[in-house]
Amino acid sequence: MPEGDVYDWFRRGAQLLEQGHPAAAEQLLARAAAAEPHSRSIRETLARSQFDAGLFGPALENFKAVALADPADDYAQFGWGMAAARLGDFEASVEHLALAVAMRPEAEHYRAALRQTRATLAARAGAYGPLLPGAPGPRQPRGQELPGDD
C-alpha cells in the first residue's frame, strides 16, 4: 500500500498525471477509487489517467459512472464520448459529445471532437452504404453506375 491516506493518493496521482505519467497515476488513483468508489473527483481523474494511458475501456466505464452520477457534468460526458470513439463506438460518441457541446458550447475542443466523430460516421456511411433501410447510399461517379442503379 502506498503511504498516506486516500486524499494523499489522489493528490499524488493527480500530480503524476499532470507531469505526464498516466500509468503511474492510474495505479494510485485506482487504489483511491477502490477506497472511495463514490468520489466523482477521484473517478474522473482516474478516467483521465486511464484514457491517457490508452486504457480506453476502463476510462469509458469511469467517465460513464461520473456522468451517470451527475448528468450535468460536461467533462464526464466529453470523456465518455472520447473513450467511446477510441473504442470504435461512434454512435455513442456522438451522443455524449453532443451533450457536452450543449452544456458548454464555447468549448472549441468539445465542438472539434464532435465534428470529427460526425465526419467519421458520415465517411463510414458513405463507404459501407446506407445505415438505414431505404436511405440513399453512396453515389458512384458518372459513367460508373452499378448494375441496377438506373
RODO-2510 file (C-alpha; in nm, 4 decimals, decimal comma):
residues 150
     n   res          X          Y          Z
     1     m     0,0000     0,0000     0,0000
     2     p     0,1272     0,3497    -0,0749
     3     e     0,1924     0,5756     0,2202
     4     g    -0,0719     0,8201     0,3361
     5     d    -0,4482     0,8223     0,3109
     6     v    -0,6913     0,8319     0,0201
     7     y    -0,6551     1,2069    -0,0214
     8     d    -0,2760     1,1710    -0,0397
     9     w    -0,3113     0,9022    -0,3074
    10     f    -0,5490     1,1250    -0,5023
    11     r    -0,3201     1,4280    -0,4834
    12     r    -0,0107     1,2282    -0,5807
    13     g    -0,1970     1,0546    -0,8634
    14     a    -0,3252     1,3880    -0,9985
    15     q     0,0281     1,5269    -0,9784
    16     l     0,1710     1,2296    -1,1682
    17     l    -0,0961     1,2730    -1,4344
    18     e    -0,0128     1,6418    -1,4745
    19     q     0,3569     1,5518    -1,5020
    20     g     0,2837     1,3161    -1,7920
    21     h     0,2924     0,9818    -1,6115
    22     p    -0,0603     0,8463    -1,6649
    23     a     0,0201     0,4790    -1,5986
    24     a     0,1777     0,5581    -1,2613
    25     a    -0,1097     0,7936    -1,1830
    26     e    -0,3592     0,5225    -1,2706
    27     q    -0,2070     0,2874    -1,0106
    28     l    -0,2509     0,5352    -0,7251
    29     l    -0,5875     0,6611    -0,8432
    30     a    -0,7234     0,3073    -0,8798
    31     r    -0,6403     0,2456    -0,5125
    32     a    -0,8049     0,5730    -0,4159
    33     a    -1,1159     0,4865    -0,6194
    34     a    -1,1342     0,1419    -0,4599
    35     a    -1,1282     0,3061    -0,1171
    36     e    -1,3743     0,5823    -0,2133
    37     p    -1,5837     0,4425    -0,5019
    38     h    -1,8448     0,7205    -0,4833
    39     s    -1,5956     1,0068    -0,5157
    40     r    -1,6631     1,1658    -0,8536
    41     s    -1,3414     1,3684    -0,8458
    42     i    -1,1294     1,0584    -0,7879
    43     r    -1,3117     0,8599    -1,0584
    44     e    -1,2876     1,1434    -1,3099
    45     t    -0,9149     1,1825    -1,2506
    46     l    -0,8743     0,8048    -1,2688
    47     a    -1,0635     0,8057    -1,6007
    48     r    -0,8341     1,0786    -1,7355
    49     s    -0,5260     0,8786    -1,6369
    50     q    -0,6684     0,5627    -1,7927
    51     f    -0,7532     0,7448    -2,1150
    52     d    -0,4053     0,8964    -2,1354
    53     a    -0,2523     0,5534    -2,0670
    54     g    -0,4523     0,4023    -2,3543
    55     l    -0,6870     0,2065    -2,1260
    56     f    -0,9991     0,3188    -2,3118
    57     g    -1,2410     0,0541    -2,1798
    58     p    -1,1772     0,1300    -1,8119
    59     a    -1,1702     0,5040    -1,8898
    60     l    -1,5112     0,4781    -2,0537
    61     e    -1,6532     0,2939    -1,7519
    62     n    -1,5241     0,5577    -1,5102
    63     f    -1,6359     0,8548    -1,7217
    64     k    -1,9736     0,6833    -1,7550
    65     a    -2,0020     0,6357    -1,3769
    66     v    -1,9283     1,0042    -1,3178
    67     a    -2,1747     1,1124    -1,5884
    68     l    -2,4488     0,8864    -1,4551
    69     a    -2,3936     1,0229    -1,1037
    70     d    -2,4098     1,3806    -1,2379
    71     p    -2,5586     1,4026    -1,5903
    72     a    -2,4769     1,7760    -1,5989
    73     d    -2,1019     1,7073    -1,5757
    74     d    -1,9948     1,8213    -1,9219
    75     y    -1,6390     1,6917    -1,8845
    76     a    -1,7591     1,3417    -1,7925
    77     q    -1,9872     1,3432    -2,0989
    78     f    -1,6929     1,4592    -2,3121
    79     g    -1,4667     1,1875    -2,1704
    80     w    -1,7349     0,9236    -2,2263
    81     g    -1,7679     1,0370    -2,5869
    82     m    -1,3931     1,0413    -2,6493
    83     a    -1,3406     0,6967    -2,4942
    84     a    -1,6320     0,5560    -2,6960
    85     a    -1,4745     0,6926    -3,0150
    86     r    -1,1403     0,5298    -2,9316
    87     l    -1,3254     0,2019    -2,8865
    88     g    -1,4989     0,2426    -3,2233
    89     d    -1,8486     0,3171    -3,0900
    90     f    -1,9035     0,6369    -3,2870
    91     e    -2,2794     0,6434    -3,2340
    92     a    -2,2365     0,6586    -2,8548
    93     s    -1,9505     0,9016    -2,9036
    94     v    -2,1683     1,1471    -3,0981
    95     e    -2,4412     1,1227    -2,8340
    96     h    -2,2135     1,2123    -2,5426
    97     l    -2,0040     1,4667    -2,7287
    98     a    -2,3253     1,6424    -2,8380
    99     l    -2,4361     1,6565    -2,4742
   100     a    -2,1006     1,8053    -2,3738
   101     v    -2,1256     2,0664    -2,6513
   102     a    -2,4822     2,1532    -2,5497
   103     m    -2,3635     2,2121    -2,1926
   104     r    -2,0518     2,4094    -2,2895
   105     p    -2,0933     2,5426    -2,6438
   106     e    -1,7939     2,7740    -2,6010
   107     a    -1,5546     2,4778    -2,5577
   108     e    -1,3896     2,4552    -2,9003
   109     h    -1,2225     2,1201    -2,8233
   110     y    -1,5669     1,9728    -2,7487
   111     r    -1,7040     2,1046    -3,0796
   112     a    -1,3974     1,9845    -3,2730
   113     a    -1,4285     1,6330    -3,1291
   114     l    -1,7979     1,6241    -3,2185
   115     r    -1,7280     1,7405    -3,5756
   116     q    -1,4576     1,4742    -3,6147
   117     t    -1,6800     1,1964    -3,4845
   118     r    -1,9700     1,3027    -3,7061
   119     a    -1,7329     1,3127    -4,0052
   120     t    -1,6160     0,9603    -3,9231
   121     l    -1,9750     0,8375    -3,9104
   122     a    -2,0549     1,0104    -4,2404
   123     a    -1,7464     0,8623    -4,4064
   124     r    -1,8343     0,5162    -4,2820
   125     a    -2,1916     0,5546    -4,4056
   126     g    -2,0575     0,6552    -4,7478
   127     a    -1,8093     0,3699    -4,7588
   128     y    -2,0431     0,0999    -4,6372
   129     g    -2,3713     0,2090    -4,7917
   130     p    -2,6898     0,3223    -4,6241
   131     l    -2,7184     0,2823    -4,2493
   132     l    -3,0985     0,2669    -4,2590
   133     p    -3,3219     0,0685    -4,4931
   134     g    -3,4380     0,2963    -4,7737
   135     a    -3,1716     0,5604    -4,7067
   136     p    -2,9743     0,6708    -5,0113
   137     g    -2,6386     0,5022    -5,0475
   138     p    -2,3130     0,6442    -5,1779
   139     r    -2,3176     0,7972    -5,5252
   140     q    -2,0998     0,6496    -5,7964
   141     p    -1,9033     0,8756    -6,0321
   142     r    -2,0876     0,9413    -6,3602
   143     g    -2,0347     0,6572    -6,6030
   144     q    -1,9521     0,4115    -6,3229
   145     e    -2,3031     0,3252    -6,2110
   146     l    -2,3516    -0,0168    -6,0642
   147     p    -2,5884    -0,2638    -6,2308
   148     g    -2,9424    -0,1842    -6,1205
   149     d    -2,8666     0,1837    -6,0467
   150     d    -3,0804     0,3080    -6,3362
***
